[in-house]
Amino acid sequence: MKKRGILLTIVLAMTMMLAACGNNSQSLEGKWVGSLDVTKQFEDGIKAAHPDLASYTDFEDLVFVMDISFVEGQMAIEVQQESIDAFNENFAEGMEAIAEGYWTAGLASMDMTLEEAIYESGMTEEAYLEHIYKETGIDKMIEGMTDITNSTLDRLSKMKGTYTTPVDKELRLYHTEEEYESMEYGFKGKNLNITIHGDNFTLFIMCEKAK
């Protein structure tokens, strides 16, 4: 019985040592590629503010991709320009689909197609789309959502400085020696998750090691 007890103790000790080694290997240090997907947030925002547009709201890939580095106590984030361009294009296409869907449904009630309405207006398709934006108030919505996009990019671009992790799962990014903001972080397998809390928003960045 004693030998069995000793053996069990050794097995448990080895298991704990292996678990500890696994935790120690999870380090922020290095270069990462992060993805911030705000597709659902944009869709939910429109549906909540304008329920009549819900059935026409279907964005695709509103994602910012960024290079994130934690190297020798320094953190830096750089959003990839290609992802900004793709975001803007997908956002424009999504808003256009909302406007066209909503307007087409209204025209259908008058037994008219969108093509017929454009022809009768004497406008170009692009000019008519701008007309739809103005008449439905979608132009103001675009302005507001663009402001959100720009403020998000501005916030991310300013996230540079020294960092420490004084508390478990908390990352402190110091802009100066005294001014810092706290972010949560955690690992899922080999991937790193960073959560940034603001006054009226939460940014969730999923990261994988850069190749």
ABEGO torsion letter per residue (X at the ends): XAAAAAAAAAAAAAAAAAAAAAAAABBABEBBBBBBBAAAAAAAAAAAABAAAAAABBBBGBBBBBBBBBBGGBBBBBBBAAAAAAAAAAAAAAAAAAAAAAAAAAAAAAGBBAAAAAAAAGBBAAAAAAAAAAAAGAAAAAAAAAAAAAAAAAAAAABBEBBBBABBGBBBBBABAABBBBBBBBBBEABBBBBBBBAABBBBBBBBBBX
